[in-house]
Amino acid sequence: MRLFFSSLLLLATAAAAQDLDVRGVKADLSKDDPAAAYWNGVPEVNLSLIGQPMVVPRPSTTTTANLSVQAVHDGKRIALRLRWKDKDKSEAGPLGTFSDAAAVQFPAGSPEFAPPVMMGAKGLPVHIFHWRAQYQRDREKGKPTMKDLYPNGSVDIYPMEFPTEEANKGLTEKDQEKFSPARAEGNPQAYSKSGVDEIIAEGFSTSQVQEGHTSSGTGTWKDGTWTLVISRPLAIEGGSQLKLGGKSYAAFAVWQGGDGEVGSRKCLTMAWSTLQLKEGP
Amino acid sequence: MSNVKNWQLKRDMQYAYDEARPKKQWAIVFDLNKCIACQTCTLACKTTWTSGKGQEYMFWNNVETKPFGSYPLGWDVNVLEKLGKQEWAKNGTYQGKTIFEAAPPEERAVHFAPTDDDWMYPNHGEDDCVGAQNTGGHVGSLPHDKWFFYLPRTCAHCTYPACLAACPRKAIYKREEDGIVLIDQSRCKGYGECVRACPYKKSMYNPYTRVSEKCVGCYPAVEQGIQPQCVVNCIGKIRVMGFINPPWKARKDNPVDYLVHTKQIALPYYPQLGLEPNIYYIPPIHADRAYLRQMFGPMVDQAVDRYRTLAKDPTTAGLLTLIGSTDRILHRFTVNNGVAAGFDERDAELVKVPVVEPVIERPAWDEKLETIRTNTP
């Protein structure tokens, strides 16, 4: 078994799946636009995904087998457009529901060295940009309130959140947060998201959401297909460093929320794609 | 997977991690013959821990009517059905599969994933009696052909927690000092794997904070030698919290060890699931025996028989009178000359109670006041 895994790792690390040419475009990539005209002239690479095979719990089948990827840069930022089939749009919210999501992963150390493709390893960190439909909804409509999640729910009163202004005098958000343990602990999961989580990981179960935001992501779901753009600066301090004219690597993962996929239940590319960053537009 | 010892199954079993028993193991014993489902425990827990946003539906402690009640809906039947045949050998060894052993290779445990709807009926089946009204049976004879009983439930702070095994982020840990199982609120990402994997469904997802939460065993109280809120607020005095040892380290003067290991009248529930849960039940003596055997395993007949003869057993009767007589955690007890006494961790006496309350008869006519006495104390 161990031999199988290590050979799998070797395979995954050494062999790059497909080259991804990152072409320059004359556009401002800080504004995500999945439908922009410049995508029309960019070659699309079709990648094969399989159900995450290493960590239990994992999916029992491959729910997302194909992912189409394009990549461009504007001299400052890189943008990747991902397209995959998903029969329904899932944004999560109430209990037992999960969000559609996708992630792009880069080496966090030397851009030309590819760490183990599945979330890196100790001392060989990776930089992950994790978009969720749920996080995008936060940005567009605000983090859902309990009333948004359960419109017919009825609650008399929440602790430290009283019906009159007078009763609330002197109370701060901190006083209320004591009753929401994850918020009181400062867990980023418990706060409104901007679309994309930036994560540094050194192997399975080590992912850490980074503070500060340089990336963005916008997806549109239409007729059973997600079209998602994730963009980020070429060079990020403490993370992935991309240089025009240079090369690096990228790997991808997709979650079908409607099929209960979340966390380690995901489909992913088993090898790095080589990124070739072309100079000039 | 590791090979670990599960004394409740009298055999080794497969688990995600090595056997690592805590220095002390939090445990609660419930006497189901006394529970009236007043839900005071439920509310004591609710007001202490889950009054915030996203916790509206949460009952870390709940009381459900068995066999028809369940919260979330069908938690027990759903997992039992997936487990397959669950047979015990004559010597008490479990011969079926645990939820870990029955799991397909891509899962840590066979499970069912409750939907939003499943969490919406905490009182489902309340007071529903087994047996149709028109069968001609009545409750005037024993054994009753109509029955139900109340089952109060908290997290069992299992020796082999399925929630902990299933968390791909390793955000769940079992405390070395008292065996309490906690979800790290700063690391959890709300994947809900613990909600899926826990067969007792005692991990719950908070849709407001988007992470999962569970019973914390009232650890801030336990750290100060005080029993959890659901225990100290029990008006029926049906439950006691203490620390249990595995059978090979059992102490006869430890209240929980005595009830579980020495007297063997308190049994784990659904031990066949394989988690070595640490809440123990004195089974209800009038409920259907086949149902009780499925829930509490093959030792249930002996436990019921022993409970029926408690009047002739001053030690056990004495210990049961200590339950609910102090808020502090009992580490040792004695019963001498009709008096039961409980002691704390430093062996200081906490409480002393008579095993049998003296009966005082007062004549109906009060000579001094020249009036008829009423029964009002």
Interface residues (C-beta under 8 A of the other chain):
Chain A: G51 V55 V56 P57 R58 P59 S60 G93 P94 L95 G96 T97 F98 M146 L149 Y150 G153 V155 Y158 P159 F179 S180 P181 A182 R183 A184 E185 G186 N187 Q189 A190 F204 S205 S207 G260 V262 G263 S264
Chain B: A16 S51 G52 K53 G54 Q55 E56 Y57 P104 P105 E106 E107 R108 A113 P114 T115 D116 D118 W119 A166 P168 R169 K170 Q185 S186 R187 C188 K189 G190 Y191 G192 E193 V195 R196 A197 Y205 N206 P207 Y208 T209 R210 V211 E213
